[in-house]
Amino acid sequence: LRPGSALGVGLLRGDLEIGAIGTVTWVDGERVFAFGHSFFGDGRAEMPMVSAEVIHTLADAAGSFKLARYGAEVGVITEDRLSSIVGRTGGFARMIPVTVKVRGASYGEREFRFEVARHAALSPLLSSVAVANSLMLDLGHDRQATMLATGRVRLEGLPPLELDLAHAGAGVADPALAIAADLQQRISTLWFNRFTAPRIEAIELEVRVRPDVRRYRIEGLRYDRGPLTPGQRFEFECVMSRYRGEQVTRTMSVRLPDSFAGMDSLVLAVGPPDQIERALGRPIEERVSSAADLETMVRALSRQRGAQRLTAVLYRRAGTVVSRGAEYG
């Protein structure tokens, strides 16, 4: 590296690479000053510093730009200041491994591996970009698909953040982009917690892809209106119509509380987990916002479930209090 040579900053690498290339301003021993301006203006930073080569410059009166390629990692960017980024040669930046395993559709079974730079604003976004590109690679932007994803965000010294995501096409949203957006939202919520910076060790996601739309609409509930007793299993039938398909019926049951009295009024709610959450007053969201520490917050976030799960709850309308990440009713 010498003044005037090209220098790269790696943000995402592996089966997909994203980064930025600029110019070395000055070299002072192991310290390298580059860009001549800030990158994101974060102050302290930790991103890979890589060698780069400008292949060609495309002249344009509206603004010329360069075609370049990355080389080997030569150090770590440690500072991102107003007038320069600063790197140190010889070191290595800690990255977040991201693994995406995909089965079904035209994939068969494939595994994609990435490494994402540690950055509060960029890590969630780059992780979602890696996932979206992995899922869209072989589908040819076909929205007529259903995707079910499970996985975890592994955290140092804490239980993992469990992931359970599901989306089907047949609407304006691409299921691959919807899965990626959900992942970005979960990681962003984790990263911007009010307790401490999370130490993410790895992100792992397994996705099953069906080349058809598996979407259902609940048409009604059927049940015996006879007398009920405390502790009884209450059975009912949920009638659903499949998207552009036949009508199906599922038999379900819920247990009546032991404190149930014959004259009590109970509410039966059936639907995907997010709709049940709304019906109950968003208790998971309240537990996340009221958590007393990061571990309690992670456990609350892990309770979020994907839309592929048909959920039934039987509850009594009453005041509920959520405090320090726990629910009391």
ABEGO torsion letter per residue (X at the ends): XBBGBBBBBBABBEABBBBBBBBBABBBEABBBBGGBBAAGAEBBBBBBBBBBBABBBBBAAEBBBBBBBBBBAEBBABBBAABBBBBBGBBBBBBBBBBBBBEEAAEBBBBBBBBBBBAAAAAAAAAAAAAAAAAAAAGGBABBBBBBBEBBBBBGBBBBBBBBBBBBGBABBAAAAAAAAAAAAAAAAAABAABBBBBABBBBBBBBBABBBBBBBAEBBBBABBBBBGBBBBBBBBBBBBGBBBBBBBBBBBBBAABBAABBBBBBBEBAAAAAAAAGGAAAAAAAABABAAAAAAAAAABBBAABBBBBBBBBBBBBBBGGBBBX
